[in-house]
Amino acid sequence: METFLSLLVGLGLSAACGFRVFVPLLIMSIAALSGHLTLAPGFAWIGSWPALIAFAVATGLEIAGYYVPWVDNFLDTVASPSAVVAGTLATAAMISNMDPFLKWTLAAIAGGGLAGLVQGATVLTRGASTLTTGGLLNPVVATAELGGSIVAGMMALVAPVLGLLMISLVLVFVMKRFRQPRTGMQISSPT
């Protein structure tokens, strides 16, 4: 049961990495330093002061970058593979008492995959915002993504089952939204 709960925490943090790469890692670092999170052996460095400082600086730069027009779309290009790596790391850092091969396989497929799925949904959302508003609403999207990352990261630590349920509902909503047929203006020829 402990392994399953650790996996849920890791998956929740991985999903949060899909919204913002460094926010969940910063949350993990703060929680580990304050004694509220036990990391798997070999991942104690996440709960160190140098890691906390590095994650805080990276988080600040990432957040600021998403509020600069057109830089946000470039960041999506860099953040997509980075989110998969961070999601894999977040899940692996939570799983202990498991064969390393199985642990890393599970972390890469489940954690990295979930982070990539969430990141893909945010890329689609930002792309739609850029196309429809010329990027004017991208700061609103960036704020929603930041909020999603913070809430998902905190929920992963406090209530991992509810956190994953919340992420699942958001993903279902986004996917349904993009699958709906678009109705556009039709131009008819004069007859």
N, C-alpha and C positions, 0 to 999 in steps of 0.2 A: 504494500500500500504506500509505503514511503517513496519508493521508486516511481510509482504512478503519479503521486502528488508532485514530486520533483519534476517529472516530465511535463506535467500541466503548467507548473510555474515557468519552466523553460520555454514551452510553446507560447505562453502568453507574452513573455518578454520578447520572443522571436517575432511574434505578430506586431508588437510595438516597434520593433526594428524596421518593419516595413513602412511605417509612417515616418519615422525619423531614425536614422542609423545610430546616433550617439545618445539620445535621450534615455533609452532603456539601459544602456551600459552605465550611464551616470547614475540612474536610479539604483542599479545593482551595486555600484560602488558605494553609494551613500548608505544603502541598507546593510551591506557587509561591514562597513566601517562602524556603523552604529550598533552592530550585533544583532540585527533583525533578519539577517540572511546568512545561511551557511552555504558556502561554496564547495564544490567538489574538490577533492585533492588535486593539486596542480593548478588551481585557478585562484589561489589566495591573492595573487597579484592584483586582481580586479578590485579587491578591498583595501588597497594600499593608498597612501596619500599621493604619491606620484601619479598613479592611475586616475585618482579622483580629479586631480588638477588637469591632466591630459584630457579626460572625458569632458570636464567642464569647459575647457577652452574649445574643444572640437564641437561641443554642443552649441556654444555661443556662435561660433562661425557658421555652423550649419543652419541655425535658425535665422541668422542675419542674411545669409545668402539666399534663402527662399523668399525674402521680401524685396529682392532686387529684380526688376523686370528682365526677362530673358535669361538671367543667370539661373533662375529657378529651373528652367527647362534643361540647361546644361547640367545642373546638379542632379537632375533626375537620371541623366546618362551615367554619371559617376555613382550615384546612390544605388542604382539597381543591383549591380554585382556586390557592392559594399553591404547592402542590406542582407543579402544571402549569407555573406561571410559572418556578419554580426549576429544574424539569427542562428547560425550554426554554433557560434561561440557561446551565445546566451543559453542555448539548450544544453550544450556539452558541459557548461560550467555548473549546471544544476544537477546533473545525473552522476551519482556515485554508486558504488557497489554493483558495477556492471562491467563486463568484458570490454576493454578499450575499443576493439573492432566494432562490436555491436553499438557501443555508446556513440562513436563518431559516425557510424552509418545512420543511426537513428537521428542524431543531431543534424547531419547534413540533409537527409531526406525530409524529415518532419520539420525541424527548426528552420533550416535554410529554405526549404520549399514554402513554408508558411510565410516567412518574411518576404520571399520573392513574390508570392501571390498578392500579399497586401501592397507591396511596392508597385506591382503591376497595376493594381486598381487605382493607386494614387497617380500614377503616370497617365492613365486613361482620363482620370478626372481633371488633372491639370491640363492635359492636351485639349480636352473638350472646352475647358474654361478659356484657354488661349485662343482657340478657333472661334468661339462664339462671342467673346468679349474683347478680343485683342489683348488679352492679358490683364485687363482692368480688375477682374475679380480674382486673380491669382493670389493676392494677399489674403483674401477671405479663405481660399482653399488652403493656403499655407497655415493659417491660424487654426483651421479645423483639423488639419493633419497633426499639428503640434499638440493640440488638445487631445486628439485621439491617441497619440503616442504616450502622453503623460498619464491619461486615464487608463489605457491598456496596461502600461507598465506597473502602475500602482495596483490595479485590479489583479494583475498576475501575482503580486506578492501577498495581497490581502485575501482575495477570494478567487483563486485560479480558475475554478469551474465557471463562475459567473463571467470572468474576464474572457475566457475562450468563447462562451456563449455570445457575449457582446460582439466580439470580433467576427464571429460567424454571421450574425445578423447584419452587420455592416457590409460584409462581403456579398451576402445574398442580395441586399438592397442595391449595391453598386452594380452587380452583374445583371440584375433584372432591369435596371435603369438603362444600361447600355445595350441590352438585347431588344428593347422596345423599338418597333419600327418608327422611323422619323417621318413626320408629315411636314413637307415643305411647301413652298408656294409653287403652284403649277401655272405655267404660262401656256395659255391657249392661243392658237393662231386664229386670226379673224377669218371667218368663212362667209 
